[in-house]
Amino acid sequence: MIALLIRDIQLAFRAGGGFGLGLAFFLIVTVLVPFSVGPQSALLSTIAPGVLWLGALLACLLSLDRLLALDWEDGTLDLLATAPLPLEGVATIKALAHWITTGLPLVLAAPVLGVLLNLPVQGYWPLVLSLLVGTPALSIIGTFGAALTVGLKRGGLLLSILVLPLYVPTLIFGAEVARRGAEGTDTSTALLMLAGISAGAAALLPFASAAVLRVNLR
Amino acid sequence: MSLWEYANPRKFLATSGRVLPLLWGLSAVFLVVGLTWGFFFTPDDYRQGATVKIIYLHVPAALMAINAWFMMLVASIIWLVRRHHVSALAAKAAAPVGVVMTLIALATGAIWGQPMWGTWWAWDPRLTSFLILFLFYLGYLALWEAIDNPDTAADLTSVLCVVGSVFAIMSRYAVNFWNQGLHQGASLSLDKEKNVADVFYQPLLICIAGFVLLFLALVLYRTGTEIRARRIKALIARERMAG
């Protein structure tokens, strides 16, 4: 399992692995927001938590179709399916590798981009915390979506249509934590719900992903 | 005589062929009676005026939109567990009906909301969760369309339906948490003392019965169509093999 994790991370970091693309996308989206809604700093600081969450979510989404597609094309996935490691484990590791290469950089970059959007000072910790707790759920749900569409030739757009509705609860609670944090009110309920979603998704969704992968590898 | 006998497509087609005319007829009778009674023979509400009458379309459609998804969930689980093709096809057949019901509920709600709330749309929990339900339906249908192999498609959409149900329910509670609502609470439950006044209640029940029957008829009919389409495909394939 660890070998697979290291392999996936190394592949992502090497040239053509697409590491940093999600990050660049996140940056660009954030920069485009003031152009579209205007540069008033009061307005920007109200919408900053939501915009950052949405940007992080979209950046996660964009990198999903690479998650399994390359392994599918060169046959690695067939080998992994016949390996002693259960497919549920493969799905978990894939999600973890995706989170380390995409989710974690987004978490670290979010406060910097918060400066651009004039995020209130007390909002930084809740924002980082909510992304740290919430982005694993995005990766795990995304792995399920990627597993669903892995056999399709043009799965990219379909993948987003399938995954975005599944992202709704995570986005609601995550953005709620960030927003309440920015307003300086209590964030604990939403944060606990968000953590619940992440933990529940981590516990249950790999089974669904593995079941779907088995169907697709049949 | 067990329910599982209808997993045989031939048996299913024979029985549904016999039941369908009855279902069509009954649903037509119920809908005509319920809607006519509701639209023309009930008093206007003292505050809402005639707009209250949209309830006879809105409530049954909303009810069936949710029940259609629930039916798809049950059919998907039956397919995953017992692998009856009719079940998978029934889930596929119910989805477009469910989409239309969702759209009717959203549209009638907007038409009613414009004069009453002064807005076509509000980000109220109920409205929002219906919109999300609509998105789930879209994803489900898109996945069916995208996959060529019918068995793979049935498997993948069934898993999506199960996972989607969990997330749909979570979204329902999440939006409750996220925003307080404009939408009135439930006014139709069997265990409550105070429901909608009887003059509105009776035609509404008939309309709901009509919608349920209509849904059943549409799903049986569409499932039959799917089975026949599958047969035609098999016949064509066989012919090609022979030739």
Boltz contact constraints between the chains, C-beta under 6 A:
constraints:
  - contact:
      token1: [A, 148]
      token2: [B, 156]
      max_distance: 6.0
  - contact:
      token1: [A, 152]
      token2: [B, 146]
      max_distance: 6.0
  - contact:
      token1: [A, 158]
      token2: [B, 142]
      max_distance: 6.0
  - contact:
      token1: [A, 158]
      token2: [B, 146]
      max_distance: 6.0
  - contact:
      token1: [A, 161]
      token2: [B, 139]
      max_distance: 6.0
  - contact:
      token1: [A, 161]
      token2: [B, 142]
      max_distance: 6.0
  - contact:
      token1: [A, 162]
      token2: [B, 139]
      max_distance: 6.0
  - contact:
      token1: [A, 165]
      token2: [B, 135]
      max_distance: 6.0
  - contact:
      token1: [A, 165]
      token2: [B, 136]
      max_distance: 6.0
  - contact:
      token1: [A, 165]
      token2: [B, 139]
      max_distance: 6.0
  - contact:
      token1: [A, 166]
      token2: [B, 167]
      max_distance: 6.0
  - contact:
      token1: [A, 168]
      token2: [B, 132]
      max_distance: 6.0
  - contact:
      token1: [A, 168]
      token2: [B, 171]
      max_distance: 6.0
  - contact:
      token1: [A, 169]
      token2: [B, 170]
      max_distance: 6.0
  - contact:
      token1: [A, 169]
      token2: [B, 171]
      max_distance: 6.0
  - contact:
      token1: [A, 169]
      token2: [B, 174]
      max_distance: 6.0
  - contact:
      token1: [A, 172]
      token2: [B, 174]
      max_distance: 6.0
  - contact:
      token1: [A, 172]
      token2: [B, 178]
      max_distance: 6.0
  - contact:
      token1: [A, 208]
      token2: [B, 159]
      max_distance: 6.0
  - contact:
      token1: [A, 208]
      token2: [B, 163]
      max_distance: 6.0
  - contact:
      token1: [A, 211]
      token2: [B, 159]
      max_distance: 6.0
  - contact:
      token1: [A, 212]
      token2: [B, 156]
      max_distance: 6.0
  - contact:
      token1: [A, 212]
      token2: [B, 159]
      max_distance: 6.0
  - contact:
      token1: [A, 215]
      token2: [B, 152]
      max_distance: 6.0
  - contact:
      token1: [A, 215]
      token2: [B, 155]
      max_distance: 6.0
  - contact:
      token1: [A, 215]
      token2: [B, 156]
      max_distance: 6.0
